[in-house]
Amino acid sequence: MSTSRQADQIFFEKAMAAVADPYRLSIIREIRSKGYICCADVVSMTGLSQPTCSHHIKLLAESSLIECRKEGRNNFFTLNKNNFKKLGNFFEQLSAD
């Protein structure tokens, strides 16, 4: 398998694992709705502790589905739309005749 295909395989595995969790999926939906969120938004939205929310955000960032923008002491998270398109194309290929 080529290096590019291996990288894609790792991306798809991490991305699918990231969205498989209901809390992470709700975080993604909230970001989609608002455009960006910070960790405090996730805490108030989910009712989870701040460290648990940070863990979910970290997994989403490691999957390359979200991006982080730092402003002062705050981190703001947005969707990586290109990678969502890449994931969508992967599913389209799976369902193609």
C-alpha positions in Angstrom: 0.0 0.0 0.0 1.4 3.4 -0.9 2.2 6.0 1.7 -0.7 8.2 0.5 -3.2 5.3 0.8 -1.9 4.4 4.2 -2.4 8.0 5.3 -5.9 8.0 3.9 -6.6 4.7 5.7 -5.5 6.1 9.0 -7.5 9.3 8.5 -10.7 7.3 7.7 -10.2 5.1 10.7 -9.7 8.0 13.1 -12.5 10.1 11.6 -15.0 7.3 11.8 -14.0 6.4 15.4 -14.3 10.1 16.3 -17.9 10.5 15.0 -19.0 7.2 16.4 -19.3 8.7 19.9 -22.6 10.5 20.6 -20.9 13.3 22.5 -18.4 14.0 19.7 -21.1 13.8 17.1 -23.1 16.4 19.1 -20.0 18.6 19.3 -19.6 18.4 15.5 -23.3 19.3 15.1 -22.9 22.3 17.4 -19.9 23.6 15.6 -21.8 23.2 12.3 -24.7 25.2 13.7 -22.6 28.0 15.3 -19.5 28.0 13.0 -17.1 27.7 16.0 -17.2 26.9 19.7 -14.8 26.9 22.6 -14.4 24.2 25.3 -16.7 26.1 27.8 -19.5 25.9 25.2 -19.0 22.1 25.1 -19.1 21.9 28.9 -22.4 23.8 29.0 -23.9 21.9 26.1 -23.0 18.4 27.3 -22.9 18.8 31.1 -19.6 16.8 31.1 -16.6 17.9 33.1 -14.1 20.2 31.4 -11.3 17.5 31.3 -13.8 15.1 29.6 -14.8 17.8 27.1 -11.1 18.5 26.4 -10.6 14.8 25.8 -13.4 14.7 23.2 -12.1 17.8 21.5 -8.6 16.4 21.4 -9.9 13.2 19.7 -11.8 15.3 17.2 -8.7 17.4 16.5 -6.5 14.3 16.2 -8.9 12.9 13.6 -8.4 16.1 11.6 -12.2 16.8 11.6 -11.9 20.0 13.6 -9.3 22.8 13.6 -8.2 24.9 16.5 -7.7 28.7 16.5 -6.1 30.2 19.6 -7.0 33.7 20.6 -5.3 34.8 23.8 -6.1 32.1 26.4 -9.1 30.8 24.5 -9.2 28.0 21.8 -11.9 28.1 19.2 -12.8 25.1 17.2 -14.1 25.0 13.7 -14.9 22.2 11.3 -12.3 21.1 8.8 -14.7 21.1 5.9 -12.2 19.7 3.4 -11.8 16.6 5.5 -15.5 16.2 5.9 -15.8 16.3 2.1 -13.0 13.7 1.9 -14.9 11.4 4.3 -18.1 12.0 2.3 -16.4 11.0 -0.9 -15.1 7.9 0.8 -18.6 6.8 1.7 -19.8 7.7 -1.8 -17.2 5.4 -3.3 -18.3 2.6 -1.0 -21.9 2.9 -2.2 -21.1 3.2 -5.9 -22.2 0.5 -8.2 
